[in-house]
């Protein structure tokens, strides 16, 4: 279905781009009209389209230059519109990554057929972006900021901003994992041990305090004044995510 597919028309001649734009809208496409390379780049910053229809012969910036720049930054399919362009221009355009071309003035039904053909054989740009975004989110979800370090939940490792790994015992990782899953919640010593599955011979209040002290030395900007894992008098401990940024 084409109803959600977005096409950008780039042509310095207003009547031509408006005519093509209206025709595509009639067939269910979302359309953005641009009068040159500058407007195209601004439009792509807002929303990456599914396809670009590009006039090769424009006074401000020629279409070949625009294709070269566009293909260096995205994998958006491009159909070239050529009026007086020589065969060599078409060849260069295709070598730069354009997907098809059609002569101007174009027969709108032929242009529509070319657009549908290119869209069918092209990997949907938005689908790729969605997969990449999901993958990036999944990777980011495995990283939790603890003060001066990052806790990698999957690798069970503690790293600084340079990627250097800092030793972490199994019991320390267990506590950090519990804090990561319960930010901004006061957890008693008993609850911490329970959630960390650490109910062993060491499982008493003082053992938790010693582990927290060791953790603070590794993650707190100032271990003497803990701000990341805070002590709540009469309650236990609280993980306070501060300065979180990827």
C-alpha positions as YAML, in Angstrom:
chain: A
units: angstrom
residues:
- id: 1
  name: UNK
  ca: [0.00, 0.00, 0.00]
- id: 2
  name: UNK
  ca: [1.23, 3.51, -0.83]
- id: 3
  name: UNK
  ca: [-0.98, 5.65, 1.34]
- id: 4
  name: UNK
  ca: [1.68, 6.21, 3.99]
- id: 5
  name: UNK
  ca: [4.67, 6.43, 1.66]
- id: 6
  name: UNK
  ca: [6.36, 9.81, 1.52]
- id: 7
  name: UNK
  ca: [7.83, 11.21, -1.69]
- id: 8
  name: UNK
  ca: [9.83, 14.42, -2.09]
- id: 9
  name: UNK
  ca: [9.65, 16.20, -5.45]
- id: 10
  name: UNK
  ca: [12.67, 18.43, -6.20]
- id: 11
  name: UNK
  ca: [12.27, 20.78, -9.19]
- id: 12
  name: UNK
  ca: [13.08, 24.48, -9.53]
- id: 13
  name: UNK
  ca: [10.04, 24.95, -11.82]
- id: 14
  name: UNK
  ca: [7.01, 25.45, -9.61]
- id: 15
  name: UNK
  ca: [4.35, 24.37, -12.18]
- id: 16
  name: UNK
  ca: [6.18, 21.10, -12.89]
- id: 17
  name: UNK
  ca: [6.69, 20.10, -9.27]
- id: 18
  name: UNK
  ca: [3.15, 21.09, -8.32]
- id: 19
  name: UNK
  ca: [1.67, 19.07, -11.18]
- id: 20
  name: UNK
  ca: [3.64, 15.96, -10.20]
- id: 21
  name: UNK
  ca: [2.86, 16.54, -6.52]
- id: 22
  name: UNK
  ca: [-0.89, 16.80, -7.09]
- id: 23
  name: UNK
  ca: [-0.89, 13.65, -9.20]
- id: 24
  name: UNK
  ca: [0.94, 11.66, -6.54]
- id: 25
  name: UNK
  ca: [-1.35, 12.97, -3.80]
- id: 26
  name: UNK
  ca: [-4.34, 11.79, -5.84]
- id: 27
  name: UNK
  ca: [-2.82, 8.30, -5.69]
- id: 28
  name: UNK
  ca: [-2.44, 8.32, -1.92]
- id: 29
  name: UNK
  ca: [1.17, 9.41, -1.43]
- id: 30
  name: UNK
  ca: [2.31, 11.95, 1.13]
- id: 31
  name: UNK
  ca: [4.21, 14.60, -0.84]
- id: 32
  name: UNK
  ca: [6.74, 17.32, -0.02]
- id: 33
  name: UNK
  ca: [7.69, 19.87, -2.70]
- id: 34
  name: UNK
  ca: [11.21, 21.35, -2.80]
- id: 35
  name: UNK
  ca: [12.72, 23.93, -5.15]
- id: 36
  name: UNK
  ca: [16.33, 22.76, -4.81]
- id: 37
  name: UNK
  ca: [19.02, 21.00, -2.81]
- id: 38
  name: UNK
  ca: [18.85, 23.29, 0.19]
- id: 39
  name: UNK
  ca: [15.12, 22.76, 0.65]
- id: 40
  name: UNK
  ca: [15.57, 19.00, 0.13]
- id: 41
  name: UNK
  ca: [18.16, 18.76, 2.91]
- id: 42
  name: UNK
  ca: [15.93, 20.72, 5.26]
- id: 43
  name: UNK
  ca: [12.98, 18.43, 4.48]
- id: 44
  name: UNK
  ca: [15.03, 15.28, 5.07]
- id: 45
  name: UNK
  ca: [16.12, 16.62, 8.47]
- id: 46
  name: UNK
  ca: [12.44, 16.63, 9.41]
- id: 47
  name: UNK
  ca: [11.45, 13.31, 7.84]
- id: 48
  name: UNK
  ca: [13.39, 10.82, 5.70]
- id: 49
  name: UNK
  ca: [11.21, 10.06, 2.65]
- id: 50
  name: UNK
  ca: [10.61, 6.74, 0.93]
- id: 51
  name: UNK
  ca: [11.70, 8.14, -2.44]
- id: 52
  name: UNK
  ca: [12.97, 11.34, -4.07]
- id: 53
  name: UNK
  ca: [11.99, 12.49, -7.58]
- id: 54
  name: UNK
  ca: [14.80, 14.85, -8.61]
- id: 55
  name: UNK
  ca: [15.19, 17.21, -11.56]
- id: 56
  name: UNK
  ca: [18.79, 17.01, -12.82]
- id: 57
  name: UNK
  ca: [18.85, 20.45, -14.43]
- id: 58
  name: UNK
  ca: [18.54, 23.17, -11.82]
- id: 59
  name: UNK
  ca: [20.38, 26.50, -11.76]
- id: 60
  name: UNK
  ca: [21.30, 26.74, -8.07]
- id: 61
  name: UNK
  ca: [22.75, 23.23, -7.61]
- id: 62
  name: UNK
  ca: [22.74, 20.53, -10.27]
- id: 63
  name: UNK
  ca: [21.01, 17.25, -9.61]
- id: 64
  name: UNK
  ca: [24.20, 15.16, -9.85]
- id: 65
  name: UNK
  ca: [25.71, 17.09, -6.94]
- id: 66
  name: UNK
  ca: [22.52, 16.57, -4.94]
- id: 67
  name: UNK
  ca: [22.49, 12.81, -5.67]
- id: 68
  name: UNK
  ca: [26.14, 12.49, -4.61]
- id: 69
  name: UNK
  ca: [25.43, 14.27, -1.31]
- id: 70
  name: UNK
  ca: [22.14, 12.45, -0.69]
- id: 71
  name: UNK
  ca: [23.56, 8.97, -1.31]
- id: 72
  name: UNK
  ca: [26.55, 9.68, 0.95]
- id: 73
  name: UNK
  ca: [24.15, 10.17, 3.88]
- id: 74
  name: UNK
  ca: [21.08, 8.01, 3.20]
- id: 75
  name: UNK
  ca: [19.88, 5.03, 1.16]
- id: 76
  name: UNK
  ca: [16.78, 6.86, -0.11]
- id: 77
  name: UNK
  ca: [15.82, 5.75, -3.65]
- id: 78
  name: UNK
  ca: [16.11, 8.49, -6.31]
- id: 79
  name: UNK
  ca: [14.39, 8.83, -9.69]
- id: 80
  name: UNK
  ca: [16.04, 11.45, -11.93]
- id: 81
  name: UNK
  ca: [14.00, 13.73, -14.19]
- id: 82
  name: UNK
  ca: [16.05, 14.66, -17.26]
- id: 83
  name: UNK
  ca: [15.14, 17.31, -19.82]
- id: 84
  name: UNK
  ca: [18.24, 18.40, -21.75]
- id: 85
  name: UNK
  ca: [20.65, 16.17, -19.84]
- id: 86
  name: UNK
  ca: [23.03, 14.24, -22.08]
- id: 87
  name: UNK
  ca: [23.30, 10.42, -21.88]
- id: 88
  name: UNK
  ca: [26.52, 10.86, -19.91]
- id: 89
  name: UNK
  ca: [24.61, 12.74, -17.20]
- id: 90
  name: UNK
  ca: [22.18, 9.84, -16.90]
- id: 91
  name: UNK
  ca: [25.06, 7.35, -16.72]
- id: 92
  name: UNK
  ca: [26.85, 9.40, -14.06]
- id: 93
  name: UNK
  ca: [23.60, 9.75, -12.10]
- id: 94
  name: UNK
  ca: [23.06, 6.00, -12.12]
- id: 95
  name: UNK
  ca: [26.70, 5.41, -11.12]
- id: 96
  name: UNK
  ca: [26.25, 7.84, -8.21]
- id: 97
  name: UNK
  ca: [23.39, 5.72, -6.95]
- id: 98
  name: UNK
  ca: [20.21, 6.97, -8.67]
- id: 99
  name: UNK
  ca: [17.70, 4.15, -9.10]
- id: 100
  name: UNK
  ca: [16.00, 5.18, -12.34]
- id: 101
  name: UNK
  ca: [15.43, 8.11, -14.70]
- id: 102
  name: UNK
  ca: [12.64, 9.46, -16.87]
- id: 103
  name: UNK
  ca: [12.64, 12.21, -19.52]
- id: 104
  name: UNK
  ca: [10.89, 15.56, -19.08]
- id: 105
  name: UNK
  ca: [8.21, 16.48, -19.80]
- id: 106
  name: UNK
  ca: [7.16, 13.15, -18.33]
- id: 107
  name: UNK
  ca: [3.98, 11.21, -18.83]
- id: 108
  name: UNK
  ca: [2.55, 11.07, -15.32]
- id: 109
  name: UNK
  ca: [1.32, 7.49, -15.61]
- id: 110
  name: UNK
  ca: [4.81, 6.37, -16.65]
- id: 111
  name: UNK
  ca: [6.34, 8.28, -13.72]
- id: 112
  name: UNK
  ca: [3.89, 6.57, -11.37]
- id: 113
  name: UNK
  ca: [4.83, 3.16, -12.80]
- id: 114
  name: UNK
  ca: [8.56, 3.94, -12.32]
- id: 115
  name: UNK
  ca: [7.96, 5.11, -8.75]
- id: 116
  name: UNK
  ca: [6.04, 1.97, -7.83]
- id: 117
  name: UNK
  ca: [8.68, -0.23, -9.45]
- id: 118
  name: UNK
  ca: [11.53, 1.45, -7.53]
- id: 119
  name: UNK
  ca: [9.60, 1.31, -4.25]
- id: 120
  name: UNK
  ca: [8.88, -2.40, -4.73]
- id: 121
  name: UNK
  ca: [12.55, -3.31, -5.16]
- id: 122
  name: UNK
  ca: [13.92, -0.91, -2.57]
- id: 123
  name: UNK
  ca: [14.33, -1.72, 1.13]
- id: 124
  name: UNK
  ca: [11.81, 0.54, 2.89]
- id: 125
  name: UNK
  ca: [13.86, 3.36, 4.41]
- id: 126
  name: UNK
  ca: [11.57, 3.77, 7.39]
- id: 127
  name: UNK
  ca: [11.56, 0.02, 8.08]
- id: 128
  name: UNK
  ca: [15.37, 0.01, 8.18]
- id: 129
  name: UNK
  ca: [15.34, 3.07, 10.43]
- id: 130
  name: UNK
  ca: [12.81, 1.40, 12.73]
- id: 131
  name: UNK
  ca: [14.94, -1.76, 13.01]
- id: 132
  name: UNK
  ca: [18.07, 0.30, 13.69]
- id: 133
  name: UNK
  ca: [16.24, 2.36, 16.30]
- id: 134
  name: UNK
  ca: [14.90, -0.77, 18.02]
- id: 135
  name: UNK
  ca: [18.36, -2.34, 18.05]
- id: 136
  name: UNK
  ca: [19.91, 0.83, 19.44]
- id: 137
  name: UNK
  ca: [17.22, 1.03, 22.13]
- id: 138
  name: UNK
  ca: [17.76, -2.63, 23.08]
- id: 139
  name: UNK
  ca: [21.51, -2.02, 23.39]
- id: 140
  name: UNK
  ca: [20.95, 1.16, 25.38]
- id: 141
  name: UNK
  ca: [18.53, -0.62, 27.71]
- id: 142
  name: UNK
  ca: [21.37, -2.96, 28.69]
- id: 143
  name: UNK
  ca: [23.48, -0.01, 29.88]
- id: 144
  name: UNK
  ca: [22.69, 1.77, 33.14]
- id: 145
  name: UNK
  ca: [24.53, 4.85, 34.31]
- id: 146
  name: UNK
  ca: [25.84, 4.63, 37.86]
- id: 147
  name: UNK
  ca: [27.67, 7.85, 38.69]
- id: 148
  name: UNK
  ca: [31.06, 7.77, 36.96]
- id: 149
  name: UNK
  ca: [30.50, 4.33, 35.39]
- id: 150
  name: UNK
  ca: [28.22, 2.34, 33.11]
- id: 151
  name: UNK
  ca: [26.81, -1.01, 34.20]
- id: 152
  name: UNK
  ca: [26.48, -3.43, 31.26]
- id: 153
  name: UNK
  ca: [23.74, -5.80, 32.36]
- id: 154
  name: UNK
  ca: [24.30, -8.26, 29.54]
- id: 155
  name: UNK
  ca: [28.08, -8.51, 29.96]
- id: 156
  name: UNK
  ca: [27.83, -8.14, 33.77]
- id: 157
  name: UNK
  ca: [30.60, -5.56, 33.58]
- id: 158
  name: UNK
  ca: [31.28, -2.10, 35.00]
- id: 159
  name: UNK
  ca: [32.98, 0.34, 32.61]
- id: 160
  name: UNK
  ca: [34.04, 3.97, 32.59]
- id: 161
  name: UNK
  ca: [33.36, 6.46, 29.79]
- id: 162
  name: UNK
  ca: [36.53, 5.36, 27.98]
- id: 163
  name: UNK
  ca: [35.36, 1.76, 27.94]
- id: 164
  name: UNK
  ca: [37.82, 0.51, 30.55]
- id: 165
  name: UNK
  ca: [36.40, -2.33, 32.65]
- id: 166
  name: UNK
  ca: [36.52, -2.15, 36.44]
- id: 167
  name: UNK
  ca: [36.49, -5.34, 38.56]
- id: 168
  name: UNK
  ca: [33.12, -6.27, 39.97]
- id: 169
  name: UNK
  ca: [32.36, -9.21, 42.26]
- id: 170
  name: UNK
  ca: [29.27, -11.34, 41.71]
- id: 171
  name: UNK
  ca: [27.64, -9.97, 44.87]
- id: 172
  name: UNK
  ca: [28.38, -6.36, 43.83]
- id: 173
  name: UNK
  ca: [26.89, -6.96, 40.38]
- id: 174
  name: UNK
  ca: [23.85, -8.54, 42.04]
- id: 175
  name: UNK
  ca: [23.24, -5.42, 44.11]
- id: 176
  name: UNK
  ca: [23.80, -3.04, 41.18]
- id: 177
  name: UNK
  ca: [21.36, -5.05, 39.07]
- id: 178
  name: UNK
  ca: [18.73, -4.71, 41.79]
- id: 179
  name: UNK
  ca: [19.30, -0.95, 41.99]
- id: 180
  name: UNK
  ca: [19.10, -0.67, 38.19]
- id: 181
  name: UNK
  ca: [15.70, -2.39, 38.23]
- id: 182
  name: UNK
  ca: [14.44, -0.22, 41.11]
- id: 183
  name: UNK
  ca: [15.59, 3.38, 40.58]
- id: 184
  name: UNK
  ca: [14.38, 6.02, 43.05]
- id: 185
  name: UNK
  ca: [12.95, 3.39, 45.40]
- id: 186
  name: UNK
  ca: [14.03, 2.92, 48.98]
- id: 187
  name: UNK
  ca: [15.17, -0.68, 49.49]
- id: 188
  name: UNK
  ca: [15.80, -2.11, 52.92]
- id: 189
  name: UNK
  ca: [18.86, -4.27, 53.53]
- id: 190
  name: UNK
  ca: [16.62, -7.31, 53.83]
- id: 191
  name: UNK
  ca: [14.88, -6.50, 50.55]
- id: 192
  name: UNK
  ca: [18.19, -5.91, 48.77]
- id: 193
  name: UNK
  ca: [19.51, -9.29, 49.85]
- id: 194
  name: UNK
  ca: [16.27, -10.98, 48.86]
- id: 195
  name: UNK
  ca: [16.15, -9.40, 45.37]
- id: 196
  name: UNK
  ca: [19.85, -10.11, 44.81]
- id: 197
  name: UNK
  ca: [19.39, -13.76, 45.81]
- id: 198
  name: UNK
  ca: [22.16, -13.22, 48.31]
- id: 199
  name: UNK
  ca: [20.64, -14.93, 51.33]
- id: 200
  name: UNK
  ca: [23.76, -16.82, 52.39]
- id: 201
  name: UNK
  ca: [25.94, -16.92, 55.49]
- id: 202
  name: UNK
  ca: [26.93, -13.30, 54.83]
- id: 203
  name: UNK
  ca: [23.35, -12.14, 54.55]
- id: 204
  name: UNK
  ca: [23.09, -9.73, 57.41]
- id: 205
  name: UNK
  ca: [22.93, -5.94, 57.54]
- id: 206
  name: UNK
  ca: [26.64, -5.30, 57.95]
- id: 207
  name: UNK
  ca: [27.47, -7.42, 54.86]
- id: 208
  name: UNK
  ca: [25.24, -5.20, 52.74]
- id: 209
  name: UNK
  ca: [26.86, -2.07, 54.14]
- id: 210
  name: UNK
  ca: [30.33, -3.35, 53.25]
- id: 211
  name: UNK
  ca: [29.30, -4.22, 49.71]
- id: 212
  name: UNK
  ca: [27.66, -0.82, 49.23]
- id: 213
  name: UNK
  ca: [30.84, 0.86, 50.51]
- id: 214
  name: UNK
  ca: [32.95, -1.05, 47.95]
- id: 215
  name: UNK
  ca: [30.49, -0.17, 45.17]
- id: 216
  name: UNK
  ca: [30.55, 3.52, 46.12]
- id: 217
  name: UNK
  ca: [34.34, 3.62, 45.79]
- id: 218
  name: UNK
  ca: [33.90, 2.52, 42.19]
- id: 219
  name: UNK
  ca: [30.97, 4.66, 41.05]
- id: 220
  name: UNK
  ca: [30.56, 7.76, 43.22]
- id: 221
  name: UNK
  ca: [32.17, 11.04, 42.08]
- id: 222
  name: UNK
  ca: [32.88, 11.60, 45.80]
- id: 223
  name: UNK
  ca: [32.56, 8.35, 47.82]
- id: 224
  name: UNK
  ca: [32.69, 10.37, 51.06]
- id: 225
  name: UNK
  ca: [29.48, 12.15, 49.99]
- id: 226
  name: UNK
  ca: [27.48, 9.49, 48.13]
- id: 227
  name: UNK
  ca: [24.86, 10.90, 45.78]
- id: 228
  name: UNK
  ca: [24.21, 7.94, 43.47]
- id: 229
  name: UNK
  ca: [23.48, 5.24, 46.04]
- id: 230
  name: UNK
  ca: [22.16, 7.18, 49.00]
- id: 231
  name: UNK
  ca: [21.65, 6.02, 52.56]
- id: 232
  name: UNK
  ca: [18.11, 6.59, 53.78]
- id: 233
  name: UNK
  ca: [18.14, 6.76, 57.57]
- id: 234
  name: UNK
  ca: [15.94, 4.05, 59.04]
- id: 235
  name: UNK
  ca: [14.98, 2.82, 55.56]
- id: 236
  name: UNK
  ca: [17.93, 1.41, 53.66]
- id: 237
  name: UNK
  ca: [19.37, 2.54, 50.35]
- id: 238
  name: UNK
  ca: [18.11, 4.42, 47.30]
- id: 239
  name: UNK
  ca: [19.59, 4.50, 43.80]
- id: 240
  name: UNK
  ca: [19.33, 8.05, 42.45]
- id: 241
  name: UNK
  ca: [20.14, 8.19, 38.72]
- id: 242
  name: UNK
  ca: [21.94, 11.47, 38.13]
- id: 243
  name: UNK
  ca: [23.58, 12.85, 35.03]
- id: 244
  name: UNK
  ca: [22.04, 10.12, 32.88]
- id: 245
  name: UNK
  ca: [22.92, 10.56, 29.27]
- id: 246
  name: UNK
  ca: [24.02, 8.25, 26.50]
...
